[in-house]
């Protein structure tokens, strides 16, 4: 997703104009998912805060 967003931003053509907001929402959502999965992993291996 990051590579697709960077590529479309670099070209800044019609595809970017039509899909810029959608790509940004996907990137933010996937980043949030990765943070949740990271903390779930830490919790599963028993790291205590």
mmCIF file of the N, C-alpha and C atoms, coordinates in Angstrom:
data_MODEL
# 
_entry.id   MODEL 
# 
loop_
_atom_site.group_PDB 
_atom_site.id 
_atom_site.type_symbol 
_atom_site.label_atom_id 
_atom_site.label_alt_id 
_atom_site.label_comp_id 
_atom_site.label_asym_id 
_atom_site.label_entity_id 
_atom_site.label_seq_id 
_atom_site.pdbx_PDB_ins_code 
_atom_site.Cartn_x 
_atom_site.Cartn_y 
_atom_site.Cartn_z 
_atom_site.occupancy 
_atom_site.B_iso_or_equiv 
_atom_site.pdbx_formal_charge 
_atom_site.auth_seq_id 
_atom_site.auth_comp_id 
_atom_site.auth_asym_id 
_atom_site.auth_atom_id 
_atom_site.pdbx_PDB_model_num 
ATOM 1   N N  . UNK A 1 1  ? 0.824  -1.179  0.000   1.00 0.00 ? 1  UNK A N  1 
ATOM 2   C CA . UNK A 1 1  ? 0.000  0.000   0.000   1.00 0.00 ? 1  UNK A CA 1 
ATOM 3   C C  . UNK A 1 1  ? 0.876  1.253   0.000   1.00 0.00 ? 1  UNK A C  1 
ATOM 4   N N  . UNK A 1 2  ? 1.945  1.219   0.775   1.00 0.00 ? 2  UNK A N  1 
ATOM 5   C CA . UNK A 1 2  ? 2.839  2.370   0.820   1.00 0.00 ? 2  UNK A CA 1 
ATOM 6   C C  . UNK A 1 2  ? 3.468  2.623   -0.540  1.00 0.00 ? 2  UNK A C  1 
ATOM 7   N N  . UNK A 1 3  ? 3.904  1.563   -1.200  1.00 0.00 ? 3  UNK A N  1 
ATOM 8   C CA . UNK A 1 3  ? 4.549  1.709   -2.509  1.00 0.00 ? 3  UNK A CA 1 
ATOM 9   C C  . UNK A 1 3  ? 3.550  2.221   -3.539  1.00 0.00 ? 3  UNK A C  1 
ATOM 10  N N  . UNK A 1 4  ? 2.325  1.722   -3.501  1.00 0.00 ? 4  UNK A N  1 
ATOM 11  C CA . UNK A 1 4  ? 1.302  2.201   -4.425  1.00 0.00 ? 4  UNK A CA 1 
ATOM 12  C C  . UNK A 1 4  ? 1.032  3.688   -4.204  1.00 0.00 ? 4  UNK A C  1 
ATOM 13  N N  . UNK A 1 5  ? 0.926  4.104   -2.955  1.00 0.00 ? 5  UNK A N  1 
ATOM 14  C CA . UNK A 1 5  ? 0.692  5.509   -2.650  1.00 0.00 ? 5  UNK A CA 1 
ATOM 15  C C  . UNK A 1 5  ? 1.841  6.393   -3.082  1.00 0.00 ? 5  UNK A C  1 
ATOM 16  N N  . UNK A 1 6  ? 3.065  5.935   -2.829  1.00 0.00 ? 6  UNK A N  1 
ATOM 17  C CA . UNK A 1 6  ? 4.228  6.734   -3.220  1.00 0.00 ? 6  UNK A CA 1 
ATOM 18  C C  . UNK A 1 6  ? 4.338  6.838   -4.735  1.00 0.00 ? 6  UNK A C  1 
ATOM 19  N N  . UNK A 1 7  ? 4.057  5.741   -5.411  1.00 0.00 ? 7  UNK A N  1 
ATOM 20  C CA . UNK A 1 7  ? 4.121  5.765   -6.870  1.00 0.00 ? 7  UNK A CA 1 
ATOM 21  C C  . UNK A 1 7  ? 3.081  6.678   -7.481  1.00 0.00 ? 7  UNK A C  1 
ATOM 22  N N  . UNK A 1 8  ? 1.873  6.639   -6.951  1.00 0.00 ? 8  UNK A N  1 
ATOM 23  C CA . UNK A 1 8  ? 0.824  7.502   -7.496  1.00 0.00 ? 8  UNK A CA 1 
ATOM 24  C C  . UNK A 1 8  ? 1.089  8.963   -7.154  1.00 0.00 ? 8  UNK A C  1 
ATOM 25  N N  . UNK A 1 9  ? 1.680  9.227   -5.998  1.00 0.00 ? 9  UNK A N  1 
ATOM 26  C CA . UNK A 1 9  ? 2.017  10.594  -5.616  1.00 0.00 ? 9  UNK A CA 1 
ATOM 27  C C  . UNK A 1 9  ? 3.127  11.142  -6.511  1.00 0.00 ? 9  UNK A C  1 
ATOM 28  N N  . UNK A 1 10 ? 4.097  10.300  -6.832  1.00 0.00 ? 10 UNK A N  1 
ATOM 29  C CA . UNK A 1 10 ? 5.208  10.737  -7.669  1.00 0.00 ? 10 UNK A CA 1 
ATOM 30  C C  . UNK A 1 10 ? 4.736  11.109  -9.070  1.00 0.00 ? 10 UNK A C  1 
ATOM 31  N N  . UNK A 1 11 ? 3.782  10.364  -9.604  1.00 0.00 ? 11 UNK A N  1 
ATOM 32  C CA . UNK A 1 11 ? 3.272  10.671  -10.939 1.00 0.00 ? 11 UNK A CA 1 
ATOM 33  C C  . UNK A 1 11 ? 2.311  11.859  -10.906 1.00 0.00 ? 11 UNK A C  1 
ATOM 34  N N  . UNK A 1 12 ? 1.558  11.985  -9.824  1.00 0.00 ? 12 UNK A N  1 
ATOM 35  C CA . UNK A 1 12 ? 0.572  13.048  -9.613  1.00 0.00 ? 12 UNK A CA 1 
ATOM 36  C C  . UNK A 1 12 ? -0.343 13.243  -10.817 1.00 0.00 ? 12 UNK A C  1 
ATOM 37  N N  . UNK A 1 13 ? -0.795 12.141  -11.357 1.00 0.00 ? 13 UNK A N  1 
ATOM 38  C CA . UNK A 1 13 ? -1.690 12.200  -12.506 1.00 0.00 ? 13 UNK A CA 1 
ATOM 39  C C  . UNK A 1 13 ? -3.142 12.054  -12.099 1.00 0.00 ? 13 UNK A C  1 
ATOM 40  N N  . UNK A 1 14 ? -3.937 11.605  -13.043 1.00 0.00 ? 14 UNK A N  1 
ATOM 41  C CA . UNK A 1 14 ? -5.374 11.441  -12.818 1.00 0.00 ? 14 UNK A CA 1 
ATOM 42  C C  . UNK A 1 14 ? -5.657 10.400  -11.738 1.00 0.00 ? 14 UNK A C  1 
ATOM 43  N N  . UNK A 1 15 ? -4.900 9.309   -11.722 1.00 0.00 ? 15 UNK A N  1 
ATOM 44  C CA . UNK A 1 15 ? -5.102 8.272   -10.704 1.00 0.00 ? 15 UNK A CA 1 
ATOM 45  C C  . UNK A 1 15 ? -4.913 8.849   -9.308  1.00 0.00 ? 15 UNK A C  1 
ATOM 46  N N  . UNK A 1 16 ? -3.894 9.665   -9.135  1.00 0.00 ? 16 UNK A N  1 
ATOM 47  C CA . UNK A 1 16 ? -3.635 10.251  -7.825  1.00 0.00 ? 16 UNK A CA 1 
ATOM 48  C C  . UNK A 1 16 ? -4.767 11.185  -7.416  1.00 0.00 ? 16 UNK A C  1 
ATOM 49  N N  . UNK A 1 17 ? -5.221 11.998  -8.332  1.00 0.00 ? 17 UNK A N  1 
ATOM 50  C CA . UNK A 1 17 ? -6.304 12.932  -8.000  1.00 0.00 ? 17 UNK A CA 1 
ATOM 51  C C  . UNK A 1 17 ? -7.573 12.197  -7.597  1.00 0.00 ? 17 UNK A C  1 
ATOM 52  N N  . UNK A 1 18 ? -7.864 11.085  -8.269  1.00 0.00 ? 18 UNK A N  1 
ATOM 53  C CA . UNK A 1 18 ? -9.084 10.334  -7.964  1.00 0.00 ? 18 UNK A CA 1 
ATOM 54  C C  . UNK A 1 18 ? -8.977 9.517   -6.680  1.00 0.00 ? 18 UNK A C  1 
ATOM 55  N N  . UNK A 1 19 ? -7.777 9.045   -6.334  1.00 0.00 ? 19 UNK A N  1 
ATOM 56  C CA . UNK A 1 19 ? -7.643 8.068   -5.259  1.00 0.00 ? 19 UNK A CA 1 
ATOM 57  C C  . UNK A 1 19 ? -6.770 8.496   -4.087  1.00 0.00 ? 19 UNK A C  1 
ATOM 58  N N  . UNK A 1 20 ? -6.355 9.735   -4.011  1.00 0.00 ? 20 UNK A N  1 
ATOM 59  C CA . UNK A 1 20 ? -5.431 10.179  -2.968  1.00 0.00 ? 20 UNK A CA 1 
ATOM 60  C C  . UNK A 1 20 ? -6.025 9.967   -1.573  1.00 0.00 ? 20 UNK A C  1 
ATOM 61  N N  . UNK A 1 21 ? -7.259 10.381  -1.360  1.00 0.00 ? 21 UNK A N  1 
ATOM 62  C CA . UNK A 1 21 ? -7.864 10.237  -0.034  1.00 0.00 ? 21 UNK A CA 1 
ATOM 63  C C  . UNK A 1 21 ? -8.078 8.780   0.332   1.00 0.00 ? 21 UNK A C  1 
ATOM 64  N N  . UNK A 1 22 ? -8.487 7.972   -0.624  1.00 0.00 ? 22 UNK A N  1 
ATOM 65  C CA . UNK A 1 22 ? -8.709 6.543   -0.370  1.00 0.00 ? 22 UNK A CA 1 
ATOM 66  C C  . UNK A 1 22 ? -7.399 5.855   0.004   1.00 0.00 ? 22 UNK A C  1 
ATOM 67  N N  . UNK A 1 23 ? -6.330 6.173   -0.719  1.00 0.00 ? 23 UNK A N  1 
ATOM 68  C CA . UNK A 1 23 ? -5.031 5.577   -0.416  1.00 0.00 ? 23 UNK A CA 1 
ATOM 69  C C  . UNK A 1 23 ? -4.546 5.998   0.967   1.00 0.00 ? 23 UNK A C  1 
ATOM 70  N N  . UNK A 1 24 ? -4.762 7.261   1.325   1.00 0.00 ? 24 UNK A N  1 
ATOM 71  C CA . UNK A 1 24 ? -4.339 7.733   2.644   1.00 0.00 ? 24 UNK A CA 1 
ATOM 72  C C  . UNK A 1 24 ? -5.116 7.017   3.745   1.00 0.00 ? 24 UNK A C  1 
ATOM 73  N N  . UNK A 1 25 ? -6.420 6.834   3.562   1.00 0.00 ? 25 UNK A N  1 
ATOM 74  C CA . UNK A 1 25 ? -7.211 6.113   4.567   1.00 0.00 ? 25 UNK A CA 1 
ATOM 75  C C  . UNK A 1 25 ? -6.732 4.680   4.718   1.00 0.00 ? 25 UNK A C  1 
ATOM 76  N N  . UNK A 1 26 ? -6.395 4.026   3.604   1.00 0.00 ? 26 UNK A N  1 
ATOM 77  C CA . UNK A 1 26 ? -5.878 2.655   3.674   1.00 0.00 ? 26 UNK A CA 1 
ATOM 78  C C  . UNK A 1 26 ? -4.546 2.612   4.416   1.00 0.00 ? 26 UNK A C  1 
ATOM 79  N N  . UNK A 1 27 ? -3.666 3.571   4.125   1.00 0.00 ? 27 UNK A N  1 
ATOM 80  C CA . UNK A 1 27 ? -2.364 3.581   4.807   1.00 0.00 ? 27 UNK A CA 1 
ATOM 81  C C  . UNK A 1 27 ? -2.535 3.786   6.308   1.00 0.00 ? 27 UNK A C  1 
ATOM 82  N N  . UNK A 1 28 ? -3.385 4.720   6.698   1.00 0.00 ? 28 UNK A N  1 
ATOM 83  C CA . UNK A 1 28 ? -3.606 4.972   8.120   1.00 0.00 ? 28 UNK A CA 1 
ATOM 84  C C  . UNK A 1 28 ? -4.227 3.750   8.783   1.00 0.00 ? 28 UNK A C  1 
ATOM 85  N N  . UNK A 1 29 ? -5.186 3.131   8.128   1.00 0.00 ? 29 UNK A N  1 
ATOM 86  C CA . UNK A 1 29 ? -5.823 1.939   8.680   1.00 0.00 ? 29 UNK A CA 1 
ATOM 87  C C  . UNK A 1 29 ? -4.852 0.787   8.848   1.00 0.00 ? 29 UNK A C  1 
ATOM 88  N N  . UNK A 1 30 ? -4.005 0.584   7.858   1.00 0.00 ? 30 UNK A N  1 
ATOM 89  C CA . UNK A 1 30 ? -3.026 -0.506  7.947   1.00 0.00 ? 30 UNK A CA 1 
ATOM 90  C C  . UNK A 1 30 ? -1.972 -0.228  9.009   1.00 0.00 ? 30 UNK A C  1 
ATOM 91  N N  . UNK A 1 31 ? -1.604 1.034   9.187   1.00 0.00 ? 31 UNK A N  1 
ATOM 92  C CA . UNK A 1 31 ? -0.670 1.374   10.255  1.00 0.00 ? 31 UNK A CA 1 
ATOM 93  C C  . UNK A 1 31 ? -1.296 1.111   11.620  1.00 0.00 ? 31 UNK A C  1 
ATOM 94  N N  . UNK A 1 32 ? -2.568 1.466   11.783  1.00 0.00 ? 32 UNK A N  1 
ATOM 95  C CA . UNK A 1 32 ? -3.259 1.208   13.047  1.00 0.00 ? 32 UNK A CA 1 
ATOM 96  C C  . UNK A 1 32 ? -3.339 -0.291  13.309  1.00 0.00 ? 32 UNK A C  1 
ATOM 97  N N  . UNK A 1 33 ? -3.637 -1.062  12.284  1.00 0.00 ? 33 UNK A N  1 
ATOM 98  C CA . UNK A 1 33 ? -3.690 -2.514  12.431  1.00 0.00 ? 33 UNK A CA 1 
ATOM 99  C C  . UNK A 1 33 ? -2.334 -3.072  12.834  1.00 0.00 ? 33 UNK A C  1 
ATOM 100 N N  . UNK A 1 34 ? -1.264 -2.556  12.256  1.00 0.00 ? 34 UNK A N  1 
ATOM 101 C CA . UNK A 1 34 ? 0.060  -3.069  12.612  1.00 0.00 ? 34 UNK A CA 1 
ATOM 102 C C  . UNK A 1 34 ? 0.413  -2.744  14.064  1.00 0.00 ? 34 UNK A C  1 
ATOM 103 N N  . UNK A 1 35 ? -0.002 -1.588  14.553  1.00 0.00 ? 35 UNK A N  1 
ATOM 104 C CA . UNK A 1 35 ? 0.255  -1.244  15.957  1.00 0.00 ? 35 UNK A CA 1 
ATOM 105 C C  . UNK A 1 35 ? -0.528 -2.179  16.878  1.00 0.00 ? 35 UNK A C  1 
ATOM 106 N N  . UNK A 1 36 ? -1.788 -2.434  16.550  1.00 0.00 ? 36 UNK A N  1 
ATOM 107 C CA . UNK A 1 36 ? -2.614 -3.342  17.356  1.00 0.00 ? 36 UNK A CA 1 
ATOM 108 C C  . UNK A 1 36 ? -2.007 -4.743  17.370  1.00 0.00 ? 36 UNK A C  1 
ATOM 109 N N  . UNK A 1 37 ? -1.579 -5.231  16.212  1.00 0.00 ? 37 UNK A N  1 
ATOM 110 C CA . UNK A 1 37 ? -0.974 -6.561  16.141  1.00 0.00 ? 37 UNK A CA 1 
ATOM 111 C C  . UNK A 1 37 ? 0.337  -6.620  16.916  1.00 0.00 ? 37 UNK A C  1 
ATOM 112 N N  . UNK A 1 38 ? 1.110  -5.550  16.873  1.00 0.00 ? 38 UNK A N  1 
ATOM 113 C CA . UNK A 1 38 ? 2.368  -5.500  17.617  1.00 0.00 ? 38 UNK A CA 1 
ATOM 114 C C  . UNK A 1 38 ? 2.114  -5.600  19.117  1.00 0.00 ? 38 UNK A C  1 
ATOM 115 N N  . UNK A 1 39 ? 1.152  -4.827  19.630  1.00 0.00 ? 39 UNK A N  1 
ATOM 116 C CA . UNK A 1 39 ? 0.860  -4.885  21.058  1.00 0.00 ? 39 UNK A CA 1 
ATOM 117 C C  . UNK A 1 39 ? 0.221  -6.221  21.446  1.00 0.00 ? 39 UNK A C  1 
ATOM 118 N N  . UNK A 1 40 ? -0.559 -6.808  20.559  1.00 0.00 ? 40 UNK A N  1 
ATOM 119 C CA . UNK A 1 40 ? -1.121 -8.132  20.830  1.00 0.00 ? 40 UNK A CA 1 
ATOM 120 C C  . UNK A 1 40 ? -0.002 -9.164  20.925  1.00 0.00 ? 40 UNK A C  1 
ATOM 121 N N  . UNK A 1 41 ? 0.998  -9.036  20.066  1.00 0.00 ? 41 UNK A N  1 
ATOM 122 C CA . UNK A 1 41 ? 2.150  -9.937  20.126  1.00 0.00 ? 41 UNK A CA 1 
ATOM 123 C C  . UNK A 1 41 ? 2.906  -9.764  21.446  1.00 0.00 ? 41 UNK A C  1 
ATOM 124 N N  . UNK A 1 42 ? 3.157  -8.517  21.833  1.00 0.00 ? 42 UNK A N  1 
ATOM 125 C CA . UNK A 1 42 ? 3.857  -8.280  23.093  1.00 0.00 ? 42 UNK A CA 1 
ATOM 126 C C  . UNK A 1 42 ? 3.077  -8.850  24.271  1.00 0.00 ? 42 UNK A C  1 
ATOM 127 N N  . UNK A 1 43 ? 1.773  -8.678  24.247  1.00 0.00 ? 43 UNK A N  1 
ATOM 128 C CA . UNK A 1 43 ? 0.936  -9.212  25.312  1.00 0.00 ? 43 UNK A CA 1 
ATOM 129 C C  . UNK A 1 43 ? 0.980  -10.743 25.324  1.00 0.00 ? 43 UNK A C  1 
ATOM 130 N N  . UNK A 1 44 ? 0.985  -11.346 24.125  1.00 0.00 ? 44 UNK A N  1 
ATOM 131 C CA . UNK A 1 44 ? 0.955  -12.811 24.048  1.00 0.00 ? 44 UNK A CA 1 
ATOM 132 C C  . UNK A 1 44 ? 2.255  -13.447 24.540  1.00 0.00 ? 44 UNK A C  1 
ATOM 133 N N  . UNK A 1 45 ? 3.386  -12.756 24.412  1.00 0.00 ? 45 UNK A N  1 
ATOM 134 C CA . UNK A 1 45 ? 4.647  -13.343 24.878  1.00 0.00 ? 45 UNK A CA 1 
ATOM 135 C C  . UNK A 1 45 ? 4.911  -12.990 26.334  1.00 0.00 ? 45 UNK A C  1 
ATOM 136 N N  . UNK A 1 46 ? 4.029  -12.205 26.917  1.00 0.00 ? 46 UNK A N  1 
ATOM 137 C CA . UNK A 1 46 ? 4.099  -11.990 28.358  1.00 0.00 ? 46 UNK A CA 1 
ATOM 138 C C  . UNK A 1 46 ? 4.866  -10.774 28.825  1.00 0.00 ? 46 UNK A C  1 
ATOM 139 N N  . UNK A 1 47 ? 5.050  -9.785  27.975  1.00 0.00 ? 47 UNK A N  1 
ATOM 140 C CA . UNK A 1 47 ? 5.722  -8.557  28.415  1.00 0.00 ? 47 UNK A CA 1 
ATOM 141 C C  . UNK A 1 47 ? 4.750  -7.752  29.241  1.00 0.00 ? 47 UNK A C  1 
ATOM 142 N N  . UNK A 1 48 ? 5.156  -7.394  30.429  1.00 0.00 ? 48 UNK A N  1 
ATOM 143 C CA . UNK A 1 48 ? 4.309  -6.607  31.324  1.00 0.00 ? 48 UNK A CA 1 
ATOM 144 C C  . UNK A 1 48 ? 4.838  -5.179  31.396  1.00 0.00 ? 48 UNK A C  1 
ATOM 145 N N  . UNK A 1 49 ? 3.947  -4.229  31.483  1.00 0.00 ? 49 UNK A N  1 
ATOM 146 C CA . UNK A 1 49 ? 4.360  -2.820  31.550  1.00 0.00 ? 49 UNK A CA 1 
ATOM 147 C C  . UNK A 1 49 ? 4.543  -2.397  32.946  1.00 0.00 ? 49 UNK A C  1 
# 
